[in-house]
Structures are given as C-alpha cells and as structure tokens.
Amino acid sequence: MEWIIENKDWLFSGIAIVIPIAIIGWVISTRRNKQVQKGGKNSTNIQVGGNFKIGGKKDND
C-alpha cells in the first residue's frame, strides 16, 4: 500500500497514456478486418479469412 501512495503520480500517468493508445489500436484493428463479398444470381460464394490453397503439399507435412 505504501508503494502505491509513494508512486501514485508515476502509476496513474502511465495508465493515462495506455488507455487512449489501446482505444486507438482497437479502432484501427476493427476498421482493417472488414471483408466484403458480392455474388451474382445462382452463384456459390466462399469467403476465407486467411490463406487458402487448393491442392499441393500441406504446410504441416
């Protein structure tokens, strides 16, 4: 408890910097992760959030 009282300025100034940076990082990451998919009539659409390979060797082998 004494450590908190002695270092309250240092401790709370760090929190005041971390919270806005965390909010800005969250906003940027949510804007970047949007995917849009459009398809026509009678079409089959597949949406993948990462890398997708057809055929060939597997990465795990």
Chimera marker file (.cmm) of the C-alpha trace (Angstrom):
<marker_set name="trace">
<marker id="1" x="0.000" y="0.000" z="0.000" r="1" g="1" b="0" radius="0.5"/>
<marker id="2" x="2.848" y="2.377" z="0.740" r="1" g="1" b="0" radius="0.5"/>
<marker id="3" x="4.361" y="1.754" z="-2.692" r="1" g="1" b="0" radius="0.5"/>
<marker id="4" x="1.118" y="2.832" z="-4.388" r="1" g="1" b="0" radius="0.5"/>
<marker id="5" x="0.939" y="6.022" z="-2.328" r="1" g="1" b="0" radius="0.5"/>
<marker id="6" x="4.606" y="6.852" z="-2.990" r="1" g="1" b="0" radius="0.5"/>
<marker id="7" x="4.358" y="6.160" z="-6.736" r="1" g="1" b="0" radius="0.5"/>
<marker id="8" x="0.811" y="7.330" z="-7.493" r="1" g="1" b="0" radius="0.5"/>
<marker id="9" x="1.962" y="10.033" z="-9.927" r="1" g="1" b="0" radius="0.5"/>
<marker id="10" x="4.075" y="7.608" z="-11.948" r="1" g="1" b="0" radius="0.5"/>
<marker id="11" x="1.473" y="4.823" z="-11.824" r="1" g="1" b="0" radius="0.5"/>
<marker id="12" x="-1.544" y="6.873" z="-12.894" r="1" g="1" b="0" radius="0.5"/>
<marker id="13" x="0.323" y="8.844" z="-15.563" r="1" g="1" b="0" radius="0.5"/>
<marker id="14" x="1.176" y="5.517" z="-17.201" r="1" g="1" b="0" radius="0.5"/>
<marker id="15" x="-2.477" y="4.453" z="-17.120" r="1" g="1" b="0" radius="0.5"/>
<marker id="16" x="-3.487" y="7.794" z="-18.647" r="1" g="1" b="0" radius="0.5"/>
<marker id="17" x="-1.221" y="7.051" z="-21.629" r="1" g="1" b="0" radius="0.5"/>
<marker id="18" x="-2.091" y="3.362" z="-22.077" r="1" g="1" b="0" radius="0.5"/>
<marker id="19" x="-5.886" y="3.719" z="-22.218" r="1" g="1" b="0" radius="0.5"/>
<marker id="20" x="-6.049" y="6.166" z="-25.192" r="1" g="1" b="0" radius="0.5"/>
<marker id="21" x="-3.417" y="4.158" z="-27.096" r="1" g="1" b="0" radius="0.5"/>
<marker id="22" x="-5.401" y="0.949" z="-26.521" r="1" g="1" b="0" radius="0.5"/>
<marker id="23" x="-8.610" y="2.591" z="-27.769" r="1" g="1" b="0" radius="0.5"/>
<marker id="24" x="-6.889" y="3.928" z="-30.890" r="1" g="1" b="0" radius="0.5"/>
<marker id="25" x="-5.385" y="0.486" z="-31.607" r="1" g="1" b="0" radius="0.5"/>
<marker id="26" x="-8.776" y="-1.182" z="-31.193" r="1" g="1" b="0" radius="0.5"/>
<marker id="27" x="-10.446" y="1.281" z="-33.594" r="1" g="1" b="0" radius="0.5"/>
<marker id="28" x="-7.737" y="0.794" z="-36.228" r="1" g="1" b="0" radius="0.5"/>
<marker id="29" x="-7.875" y="-3.008" z="-35.987" r="1" g="1" b="0" radius="0.5"/>
<marker id="30" x="-11.671" y="-3.151" z="-36.313" r="1" g="1" b="0" radius="0.5"/>
<marker id="31" x="-11.593" y="-0.997" z="-39.453" r="1" g="1" b="0" radius="0.5"/>
<marker id="32" x="-8.940" y="-3.138" z="-41.116" r="1" g="1" b="0" radius="0.5"/>
<marker id="33" x="-10.615" y="-6.542" z="-40.584" r="1" g="1" b="0" radius="0.5"/>
<marker id="34" x="-13.725" y="-5.984" z="-42.712" r="1" g="1" b="0" radius="0.5"/>
<marker id="35" x="-14.390" y="-8.345" z="-45.597" r="1" g="1" b="0" radius="0.5"/>
<marker id="36" x="-16.865" y="-7.702" z="-48.383" r="1" g="1" b="0" radius="0.5"/>
<marker id="37" x="-18.309" y="-10.403" z="-50.592" r="1" g="1" b="0" radius="0.5"/>
<marker id="38" x="-20.528" y="-9.926" z="-53.628" r="1" g="1" b="0" radius="0.5"/>
<marker id="39" x="-22.066" y="-12.608" z="-55.794" r="1" g="1" b="0" radius="0.5"/>
<marker id="40" x="-24.493" y="-12.857" z="-58.654" r="1" g="1" b="0" radius="0.5"/>
<marker id="41" x="-27.575" y="-14.980" z="-59.173" r="1" g="1" b="0" radius="0.5"/>
<marker id="42" x="-27.198" y="-18.749" z="-58.650" r="1" g="1" b="0" radius="0.5"/>
<marker id="43" x="-23.583" y="-18.380" z="-57.514" r="1" g="1" b="0" radius="0.5"/>
<marker id="44" x="-21.748" y="-20.154" z="-54.727" r="1" g="1" b="0" radius="0.5"/>
<marker id="45" x="-19.606" y="-17.816" z="-52.656" r="1" g="1" b="0" radius="0.5"/>
<marker id="46" x="-16.871" y="-18.952" z="-50.278" r="1" g="1" b="0" radius="0.5"/>
<marker id="47" x="-15.222" y="-16.444" z="-48.014" r="1" g="1" b="0" radius="0.5"/>
<marker id="48" x="-11.961" y="-17.275" z="-46.230" r="1" g="1" b="0" radius="0.5"/>
<marker id="49" x="-10.416" y="-15.092" z="-43.543" r="1" g="1" b="0" radius="0.5"/>
<marker id="50" x="-6.820" y="-16.213" z="-44.203" r="1" g="1" b="0" radius="0.5"/>
<marker id="51" x="-4.709" y="-18.090" z="-46.735" r="1" g="1" b="0" radius="0.5"/>
<marker id="52" x="-6.460" y="-20.736" z="-48.824" r="1" g="1" b="0" radius="0.5"/>
<marker id="53" x="-4.678" y="-23.206" z="-51.123" r="1" g="1" b="0" radius="0.5"/>
<marker id="54" x="-6.202" y="-25.832" z="-53.358" r="1" g="1" b="0" radius="0.5"/>
<marker id="55" x="-4.061" y="-28.908" z="-53.977" r="1" g="1" b="0" radius="0.5"/>
<marker id="56" x="-0.306" y="-29.154" z="-53.481" r="1" g="1" b="0" radius="0.5"/>
<marker id="57" x="1.510" y="-30.008" z="-50.267" r="1" g="1" b="0" radius="0.5"/>
<marker id="58" x="0.153" y="-29.181" z="-46.864" r="1" g="1" b="0" radius="0.5"/>
<marker id="59" x="2.191" y="-26.764" z="-44.729" r="1" g="1" b="0" radius="0.5"/>
<marker id="60" x="2.187" y="-29.263" z="-41.841" r="1" g="1" b="0" radius="0.5"/>
<marker id="61" x="3.965" y="-32.063" z="-43.777" r="1" g="1" b="0" radius="0.5"/>
<link id1="1" id2="2" r="1" g="1" b="0" radius="0.2"/>
<link id1="2" id2="3" r="1" g="1" b="0" radius="0.2"/>
<link id1="3" id2="4" r="1" g="1" b="0" radius="0.2"/>
<link id1="4" id2="5" r="1" g="1" b="0" radius="0.2"/>
<link id1="5" id2="6" r="1" g="1" b="0" radius="0.2"/>
<link id1="6" id2="7" r="1" g="1" b="0" radius="0.2"/>
<link id1="7" id2="8" r="1" g="1" b="0" radius="0.2"/>
<link id1="8" id2="9" r="1" g="1" b="0" radius="0.2"/>
<link id1="9" id2="10" r="1" g="1" b="0" radius="0.2"/>
<link id1="10" id2="11" r="1" g="1" b="0" radius="0.2"/>
<link id1="11" id2="12" r="1" g="1" b="0" radius="0.2"/>
<link id1="12" id2="13" r="1" g="1" b="0" radius="0.2"/>
<link id1="13" id2="14" r="1" g="1" b="0" radius="0.2"/>
<link id1="14" id2="15" r="1" g="1" b="0" radius="0.2"/>
<link id1="15" id2="16" r="1" g="1" b="0" radius="0.2"/>
<link id1="16" id2="17" r="1" g="1" b="0" radius="0.2"/>
<link id1="17" id2="18" r="1" g="1" b="0" radius="0.2"/>
<link id1="18" id2="19" r="1" g="1" b="0" radius="0.2"/>
<link id1="19" id2="20" r="1" g="1" b="0" radius="0.2"/>
<link id1="20" id2="21" r="1" g="1" b="0" radius="0.2"/>
<link id1="21" id2="22" r="1" g="1" b="0" radius="0.2"/>
<link id1="22" id2="23" r="1" g="1" b="0" radius="0.2"/>
<link id1="23" id2="24" r="1" g="1" b="0" radius="0.2"/>
<link id1="24" id2="25" r="1" g="1" b="0" radius="0.2"/>
<link id1="25" id2="26" r="1" g="1" b="0" radius="0.2"/>
<link id1="26" id2="27" r="1" g="1" b="0" radius="0.2"/>
<link id1="27" id2="28" r="1" g="1" b="0" radius="0.2"/>
<link id1="28" id2="29" r="1" g="1" b="0" radius="0.2"/>
<link id1="29" id2="30" r="1" g="1" b="0" radius="0.2"/>
<link id1="30" id2="31" r="1" g="1" b="0" radius="0.2"/>
<link id1="31" id2="32" r="1" g="1" b="0" radius="0.2"/>
<link id1="32" id2="33" r="1" g="1" b="0" radius="0.2"/>
<link id1="33" id2="34" r="1" g="1" b="0" radius="0.2"/>
<link id1="34" id2="35" r="1" g="1" b="0" radius="0.2"/>
<link id1="35" id2="36" r="1" g="1" b="0" radius="0.2"/>
<link id1="36" id2="37" r="1" g="1" b="0" radius="0.2"/>
<link id1="37" id2="38" r="1" g="1" b="0" radius="0.2"/>
<link id1="38" id2="39" r="1" g="1" b="0" radius="0.2"/>
<link id1="39" id2="40" r="1" g="1" b="0" radius="0.2"/>
<link id1="40" id2="41" r="1" g="1" b="0" radius="0.2"/>
<link id1="41" id2="42" r="1" g="1" b="0" radius="0.2"/>
<link id1="42" id2="43" r="1" g="1" b="0" radius="0.2"/>
<link id1="43" id2="44" r="1" g="1" b="0" radius="0.2"/>
<link id1="44" id2="45" r="1" g="1" b="0" radius="0.2"/>
<link id1="45" id2="46" r="1" g="1" b="0" radius="0.2"/>
<link id1="46" id2="47" r="1" g="1" b="0" radius="0.2"/>
<link id1="47" id2="48" r="1" g="1" b="0" radius="0.2"/>
<link id1="48" id2="49" r="1" g="1" b="0" radius="0.2"/>
<link id1="49" id2="50" r="1" g="1" b="0" radius="0.2"/>
<link id1="50" id2="51" r="1" g="1" b="0" radius="0.2"/>
<link id1="51" id2="52" r="1" g="1" b="0" radius="0.2"/>
<link id1="52" id2="53" r="1" g="1" b="0" radius="0.2"/>
<link id1="53" id2="54" r="1" g="1" b="0" radius="0.2"/>
<link id1="54" id2="55" r="1" g="1" b="0" radius="0.2"/>
<link id1="55" id2="56" r="1" g="1" b="0" radius="0.2"/>
<link id1="56" id2="57" r="1" g="1" b="0" radius="0.2"/>
<link id1="57" id2="58" r="1" g="1" b="0" radius="0.2"/>
<link id1="58" id2="59" r="1" g="1" b="0" radius="0.2"/>
<link id1="59" id2="60" r="1" g="1" b="0" radius="0.2"/>
<link id1="60" id2="61" r="1" g="1" b="0" radius="0.2"/>
</marker_set>
